[in-house]
Amino acid sequence: MTSSKKTRSVVVLGASGYTGRELARLLARHPSLELSGFLGAREGVAPDAPALPVDAPIAPLDWKAVERADGAFLCTPHAASAVLAARCLELGTKVVDLSADFRLRDAALYQRVYEHAHPAPQLLAEAVYGLTEFARERVGSARLVANPGCYPTSVQLPLKPLLDAGLLDREHVIVADCKSGASGAGKNPSERTVFGNVHENFLAYGVGTHRHAPEIQQELGLERLVFVPHLLPVFRGILSTLYVRPARGRSASDLRACLAEAYARERFVQVFAKGQPELNRVQMTNECHIAVAQAGELVVITSAIDNLLKGASGQALQNMNLMLGCAEHEGLA
């Protein structure tokens, strides 16, 4: 895993899950970052894990290894991440948190959504929300970055430039009809995500109650949003279909032109001139594909990402690259 070219070291905490495994795979080919610790989330306990994409066993949580590292990825559940993040920062290690612990800026809202008090509310004001394409400068100088959720990434990348440009009618409800592969639920099995219930099946879930809705509303400044997630019978990928009403006098072509201009120089976002995004074109990539089409009075915007990469580990690496002075795309080409 070492190389004379590697100039910074990072650790992964909570390494046995899907996002930890994706980070191990990405870091194994990273030209500048060395994976110096592939760690569990508890001291003295090394979690069982299947064959890993790197030649490195998962070790128990080792704070000395964390202190020696320049950066830490937290692939740990909400509530646990906040406590770990606080300790990492005390040791002088920069943090990208892939959990939801620092995505919501209001501790009271966090408590309502996650049904427990925030474990480190003193850090909420410092945490930078890392939708990388819109937060590069702040991410580059941050100690703590909240990596966006997978669904929110797929919704915000198409909508944010349009809302910022005033091209959408904010008085009309925006419907985000989003579909994810089963890996979005994490590696721990549940009755809903076991193969027998996913295979040849398709359903909506968390309608009106999903925890990603407040995150999307907060970041886009939206009140009139209907977010409906669905579970696809595939392992990885998100396809989001967004139904919007353009501002008076605007059409799909105006919205497409705005998005094309906004992302013209972006390495990981592609706006289609024609055709529609498909999951198999973004799986195993850090890309977001976007298309825009007129549908009567409404405009339909579709976006596709890999939930484990652009929706999680890939975007986390974009952010850590910036925090540690590497080129944003390193390890993600």
Beta strands, then each sheet from edge to edge (+ up, - down):
strand 1: 8-13
strand 2: 33-39
strand 3: 71-74
strand 4: 94-97
strand 5: 128-129
strand 6: 144-146
strand 7: 174-180
strand 8: 203-204
strand 9: 225-231
strand 10: 238-244
strand 11: 269-271
strand 12: 288-295
strand 13: 298-305
sheet 1: 2+ 1+ 3+ 4+ 6+ 5+
sheet 2: 8+ 9- 7- 10+ 13- 12+ 11+
end
